[in-house]
Amino acid sequence: MNPKRNREVTYESSLERDLAYILLAHPDVDDIQDQVPIEYDDGTRRKHTFDLVASLKRRTKTAFAVKAANRVKSSGIEKTIELIRDQASPDFADRFEIRTGEQITRVRADNARLIHRARRTRYESDIATIAMVAATLRGAVTIESLLAASMNNGHGFYAVVCLIDDCVLDLVGHGRITYSSLVRPRQN
């Protein structure tokens, strides 16, 4: 489900699904479209379907082809993308990318799903309470420590995740967001 547009997102693999979550959790992404066809010519008129096309807030679009890493070479997707990049109208997309499990990691997908859950259960008063304490931080602390100093109820963890999503707090490192994760105020 694309919560930004309240419509279903279709996908054909778990990698496509995970990339959709990652893109929708990214602060620069305004919307995504799934299964977007385009025609190109390699001596014969052909059709390719991009798994996802992300519309960014800066009014650019990126088209994504998702493949298992071990299938990139044998599928010929690199040549297909190169031909499409050369032939496509600028209205279709500004960038054309191939994504594999190397970029679409389990950790990134899990964090993206967590961000979506936090958005659905967003409580502004809880977020404001934690944000007041977070504003006094002078370095990185664990989420558990931040909650102990502010509000350690069932909504506190999701409020911290919302502050990460709102770019008020930065996650230190690249691991899963857990109670032991380090956060710090956003460095401007």
N, C-alpha and C positions, 0 to 999 in steps of 0.2 A: 504494500500500500504506500502510495506517495502522499504523505500527510500534508504536503504543501498544496496539493491540488485535489486531494480527496479522491484519488482514482487508483485503480490497481496497476501494478507494474508487472509485466510479464517477463519471464526469463526462462532459459532452457538449461541452465546449469547452476550449481551452487556458487561458482565463481561470478556469474552474472548477477545473481541475487546479492552476493556480498558486495560487489562493486556498487550496486544501486544503493545499498545502505550507506556505504562509505561516502558516495557522492552527496546523498541527501543530508548527511550529517556535516558536510563541509560548509563552513560559513560563507564561502564565495559562490556556492552553487544556488541558483534561484529555482531551477526546475530540471527535471530530466524527462526525456521521451525514450520509450523502449521500442525495440524492433523497427528501426527506421530504414526503409529501403532507399537505395540510390542506384542509378544506372551508370555504367562506365563502359569504355570500349578498349578491348585488348586485341583488336582485329575482328572481333565479333562483339555485338552488343550484349552486355551481361548485366546482371542485377546482383548487388550485394546488400545484405541487411546488416546495419550496424546494431550491435546489441543495445547500446545506450548512447544518447546524445545529451550532453549536459549544457544547459544555458547558464552562463555565469552572470553575476550581478553587474559586471563591467561590460555587459552586452556583447560577449563573445560566446562562441559555441565550440565544444570539443566533442568529436565523434569517437566512440570507443568500440573496438573489436576485442572481444574477450576470447582467449584461447588457453588451453592447457599448455604449459611451457614446452612439453615434449611433442606438441603438435604444430608449433609455429612454423618450423621449416617445411615439414611435409605438406602442410595445408596450402602453402603458397600465399599466405595472408600478407606477408611483407610486400610482395610485388603488387598484390591487389590494392593495398592501401596506398602504395606509391602511385599507381595509376589514378586512383580516385583523387588523391591529393592534387595531382596535376590537372585533372579534368573537372572537378566539382565546382559548382557555383559558390561564390563566397557566402551566399545566403544559407547554404546547407550547413557549413561549419568552417571555423577558422583554423582548427587543428584536427588532426586525425591520429589517433594513438592506438597501439596494441597493448593490452594489459593481460598479464598472466598471474599465476599464484605468487610470483616474486613480488609484485606490487599489491596484490589483493590478499593480504595475509590474514590469518585467523584472528590475530590480535586486533588489527585495524577493524575488521568486520565486527568482532565482539564489542569493541568500544563504540562503534557506530550504532549498533543495536541498543547499547546502554544509553546513548545520547537520545535516541528516539523514545525509549521508555521514560527517560527523565522529562522530555518535552511533554509527553502525554500526562504526566502526573505533576506538572509544574505548579508550585504554590509560591506566589510572589512574596508573601510575608516571610516564609522560611528562607527564601533566597536573600531577601533584604537583611534578615537577622545574621546570616552567615557572611554576607558581603560586608557588613559593618566590621566584623572581626577580621575578615580577610584584608580589609583596607589598612589594618594596623601591622600587617606582617612585614618583616624586613628580610625575609629570606624564604627558603623552602621549608615546609612542614608536611607531615603526613596528613592525609585526609582524616584519619582517626584523631590526630591531635587537634586539628581545626574543629572537628565536630565536638570534641570534649570541651573546647573553649567557647563554643557557641550554642549549639543545640544538638543533642545526640538522641533524637527520636527517629522514628522510621522514615521520615521525610528528609532528614538532613543530608544523607548521602546523595539522593537525587538532586537536592538543592545545590550541592557542590558540583555535581556533573553539569547542571544548568549553568553555573558560573564558568565552568570550563567552556561549555558551548557558547556562552555569551562573550567569550574572550576577556573576561574579568580575571580569571585565573588561568595560568599555564600549567599543563601537566609536564613535570620534569621527567624526561626519559620517554621511552617508546613502548612500555609494557602495557598490560591490561590495567584499566582503571579499577583499583581496589582500595580498601581502607588503608592499606600500607603504601599506596602511591604517594609520591611527593608532588605538591602543588606550590605555586608561588604567585604573587600578583603579576599581572601582565606587564612585561617590560615594553614600554612605548618607545 
